[in-house]
Amino acid sequence: MNERTQNRLFAAFGVGSVVVELAAVAIGAAGGRQFATIGTSPAGVAKAVTDHAGTAVWISAYLEIVSFGLFLAFAMWACTRLGGGILGDLGRAAATAYAAVSIVSLGLGDAIAYRSGKGMDLQLASTLFTLNEALFVCTWFLSVFFLLAVAPLAFLSGRRALGYGAVGVALVTLVTTALSVDNVAQLANMLWLAWIVWASVALARGVRQRSAATEVAIA
């Protein structure tokens, strides 16, 4: 596989990860998948675990896990494409942790969906939903760690707009998470998805030239 083809393939993985994830959420919502958060009332939690999960819910669950496999491939490529080195290693570690914790969170959510309609104690359901959201919030911080690792690489490789975008998304995520984990921060997560698409397209293009000093700085 030549470099151009490889870059296009991994860029497609990045864009695909976002498309598949959003499609999964849409399919799950259309299929009646119930969601509850730490702010959901006891009556809302009880309603969320009353109905059996239908086929659309499991299609959604399947696609969500696939999306993180695609993301992981994109992230490994992006860190290499931007220059690697210690910062690249930190980015890869953060991306791996992000994907792993996300899949654990999805697995817990799927376990809740599987038990829905089969009888579940309200206190247990509330605890599981809270744990699931806690894991989800942890993924936001891991996405921030990834962005702050690759931002300097983007600057040093001449992709300043991409670097500023990474820093901006990281700061918005940190601020909104501190303000509200239930509403605003979840909407801010869309900026992270948008950055993945942006990075995928930008990195599929020609390699920027870097100075020898830059090579030493990130090695």
N, C-alpha and C positions, 0 to 999 in steps of 0.2 A: 504494500500500500504506500503510495507516495505521500509526501507531507501535505500537499493541498487537499487530497482526498481525506486524509486523516483529520485535518482541521475541520473540514466540512462535516464529517461524521460526528465528531465530538461536540461541535457547535449544535448539531441537530439533537444530540442527547440533552444538551442544556435547555434548548427551547422545548423539546419534547417533555422534559421533566415537568415544566410549568403547565404545558397544555394538558398532559395526562392528569396532573394533580387537580387542576380546575375542573376538568371533565368528570373526575371521580367525585368531587364535591357536588357538582350539579346533578349527577346521576343519583347519588345518595339522597340528596334533598328531594328530587323528583320521586324517588322511591319510598319516601316517607321516613327516612332515617331520622331518629330523634336525637337531639343534642341537649345537653344540660351543662351548666357551668357552676362555678362556686357561688354565683349570684342567683341561681335558679331557686325558686321557692320549693318547699317540700311537696306541694301539690304538683309543680312542674316536673320535679324529679320522678314522682310516682307515675305521672302520665308518660314520661320518656321511656319507662321500662315496662309499660303495660302491653304494648303490641309486639307481635312476633316480627322479626326482621325478614323482609322479603328478598327476592332474588336480586333486585336492584341494589340493595344494601351490600350484598356480598360481591357484586360486580364492582361497586365503588371501593370496597375494601381492597380488592385484588389490585385495582388500578393505582390506588394510593401507594401501595408497597412498591409496585413497579416504578412509580415516579421517583422514588428515592434511590433506586438502583441507577436510573438514568442520571439523576443529580450527581451521584458519587463519581460516575465516569466523567461527567463534565468537570467536576471540581478538581479531580486529579490532573486532567488535561490542562485546565486553566492555570493551575499553579506552575506547571511545567512551562506552559506557553509564556507566562509572564516573567520567567527567569529562574524559578526554583530557589536553591539555596536554603538557608535556615528559615527565612520567612515562608518559602514554599512548603517546607516541612511542617511549619506551624499551621499553615492553611490546610494542608492535607489532613493533619490530625484533627483540626476543628471540623472539617467537612465529614470525616469518618464518624466522629462523635455525634455530629448533628444528624446524620442519617441513622445511626444506631439508636439514639434516643427517640427519634421520630418514629421508627418502626416499633419500638417498645410501646410508645404511646398509642400507636395505631392498634397494636395487638391487644392492649388493655381495652381500648374502645370497642374492638371487635368482640372481646369476651363479654363485655356488657351487652352488646347487641345480641349475642348468642343466647344469653340468659333472659333477655327481655321476653315477656309474655309467658315465662315459665315459673314465675314466682320468685321475687327477690325482696328481701327485707329493705325497707326504706333507708335505714341508717347505713346499711352496707352499700346500697346504690349510691347514696350521697358521698360516701367515702371513696368509692371507686371513681366517680366523676371528678371529685376533687384531686385525686392522685393523677388521673389522666390529664387534667388541666395543668397540674404542677409540672408534669413531664413536658407538656406542650410549651409552657413558658420557658423551661430550660433550653428548648431548641432555639428560642429567640436569642438567648445569650450566646449560644454556640454559633448562630449565624453571624452575630456581631463579631465574635472572635475571628471567624473566617474572613469577614470583610476587612477588619483592621489588619489582618496579616497580608492580604493581597493588595490593599490600597498602596502601601509603599512600593510594592513591586510594579504596580501600574504607573506610579509617578516616575520611577526610575527607568521604566521601559518606554517612556514618552507618551503613555496613554493617560494624560492628566485628567481628562474629563471622566474617564472610567474610575480613576482613583478618587476624585472628589465625590463622585456618585456613591462609591463604597463608603466613604467616611460619612457622607450625609445620611445614608440609609441607616448606618450603624448608630449615629447620634439620635436620629428620630426614634429608632427602636428602643434605645436605652431610656429616653425621656418618656415616651408613651407607656412603656412597661412600668415605669415608676408611678405614673399617673393613674393608670387603669389597666389591669390585666384582662378585664372582662369585655371591653368594647373597643376603645381607641387603639390599643396596641394590636388587637387582632386585625384591624383595618390596615395598620401600618405594615403588617406582614406582607401586604400586597406590593409594597415598595421593594421588598426583598425579592419577590418573584419577578418583578419588572427588571431589577438589576441583573438577575440571572439571564434573562432574555437579551438584555443590552450587552452584557459581557460575552455571551455566546456569539452574537453577530459581530461585535468589535474584534474579538480574538480570532475569528475565522478569516480575517483580512491579513494583509501582508505583515511581516515581522518588522517592528520598529527597530531602528539602530540604537545601540547602547554603547556608551563609552567604556573604556577599560576600567575607569574608576568605578563605574556602576557595577561592573562584573565583580569587582573586589568587594564592594559594599554589601552585596547580597549573598556572597559565597559562604 
